[in-house]
Amino acid sequence: MPKLPVVSGKRCRKALGKLGFEEVRQRGSHLVMKRGDAGCVVPMHAEIKSGTLSGILKQAGVSAEEFIEALGR
């Protein structure tokens, strides 16, 4: 598994959007995104640490490789 980058909530939202996730709702600084039955909560902070990002990707059912590729698009 490649090392996950430190990204902002905005970049994470954009990458997940490219992977087919849609914004469902937001309360405060936490955004809920869904794709089919898979969903995840993205904190809209200036910096998401790699451990938190790993948990987000696990919730979403997205591999690190897919996410990094979507970041580059």
N, C-alpha and C positions, 0 to 999 in steps of 0.2 A: 504494500500500500504506500503510495507516495505521501510525502509530508504535506499536510494541509497548510495553505497560506493563511495569514491573518487578514481578514477582509472586513469591510464595514457591512452593516445590516442592509444598506442600500445595494451594494454589489451582490450580496447573497440573494436578495429578493430578485434582482435582475437575472442572475444565473439560473435560479430555480424557475423563473418565468420562461426562460428559454427551453427548459426541460419539460414544460407543459403544466407547471403548477399555476394555480390562480389564487388571487387574494380573496379570502372569504370574509375576514373581519379583522379589525384592529382595536385594541383597547390599550390606551397609554402607549408605551413603546414596544409592545409585543404584537406582531403580525401573525395571523394564522393563514397558512397556505395549504391548498389541497389539490390532489390529482387523483381522481377516482376515489378509492378507499384510503389511499395514503395521504397523510397530512403531517404538518410540522409547524412549530412555533419559532418564528425568527425574531430575535430581539433587534430592534432598530437602533442599535448603538453605533458609535463611531468606530468601534473595534470589537470584533467577535474573536475570542481566543480559539486556538485550534481544537482544544478539548470540547468546547461548547459547539463548535462547528461540526465536529465528529458526531456528537449527539443529535444534532439537527439532521445530518445526512442519514443517520441510522433510523430516526423517526420517519424520514421521507422515503426510505428504501432506495437511496441513490448512492452509487459507489463514488469513492473519492476521484477516480479517473474521469467519470462522467461529469462531475461537478467542476473539476479543473478545466476540462475541455470546454464546458459551457462558459466559464469565466473568460476564456480566451477568445470566444466568438465576438 
